[in-house]
Amino acid sequence: MHATLSHPRRSTRVRLAVLLSVLTSAACIAGAEAQNPAPDTSMRARQPRPATTPASTPAPARMTAAQVAGLVQSFYDQTTSFQANFEQEQYTKVYDRRQRSRGRVVFAKPGRMRFDYAAPNGQVFVSDGQRLVVYQPPEEGETEGQLIERAMDSDQLPQAFSFLTGTGRLDRDFNFRLLNAARHEFPDGYVLALRPRRPNANYEQLLFFVRIVGEGEQRAGVVQRVLIRDAQGNTNRFTFADMQFNRDVPTERFTFRAPPNTRTVQN
């Protein structure tokens, strides 16, 4: 069965400022613990201690697919931009081949995104919300790069990341369910599987790897990884790190001027 997303009431909607503070604090605490390990308490451990019965703390209840999706949607509804480093792994089933790359990504509402790939890849993927361009630098031995122009609906990335650019809604566009997070090597989070309600030629399924940050009414569903799977079994996985939300992003960031000796290809 597929879950239906339930919208949080206005009185319990997540406050973005608090959530961003929680995200920042969590990162700072983790860094401080790594740099300042706990003091050695081995001497105290040798002293006799009164016998006590440890209090049992019940494990937190696991959330439903609808609850996870609701926290994801409500958080990204309140973001205007998202920036992160990314690692990408593409798997081509017919050749049983994996290709890895990394770079920097930025999303901004409405509908804008940019991927800058690090060397040796060097590609640039840009959308201003209206059109899509992909720059491919010259390969070894070549003198020309190429600039590919595409329609927005002809590529999987604008659709797969529509929740980040404000052009999509999980409850409207997808059926979803939870998968076993441990089997997907994500034991401390949730793996939300989404299938488009309408047939989509660019992908068959999305997996969102979600961390729940905060407590009570101030929880947020933060997507740390996205996996895109098409009908042929090919996958495209993005893992985000050093995430930043609601930073100012100049509009010019979503335009691209190709260098000399670049041919343009309409696709």
Helices and strands as residue ranges (DSSP letters): G 10-12, H 16-35, H 42-45, H 65-77, E 81-92, E 97-108, E 112-117, E 124-127, E 132-136, E 145-150, G 152-154, H 156-160, H 162-165, H 170-173, E 174-179, G 182-184, E 190-196, E 205-213, G 216-218, E 220-229, E 235-245, G 251-254, E 262-266
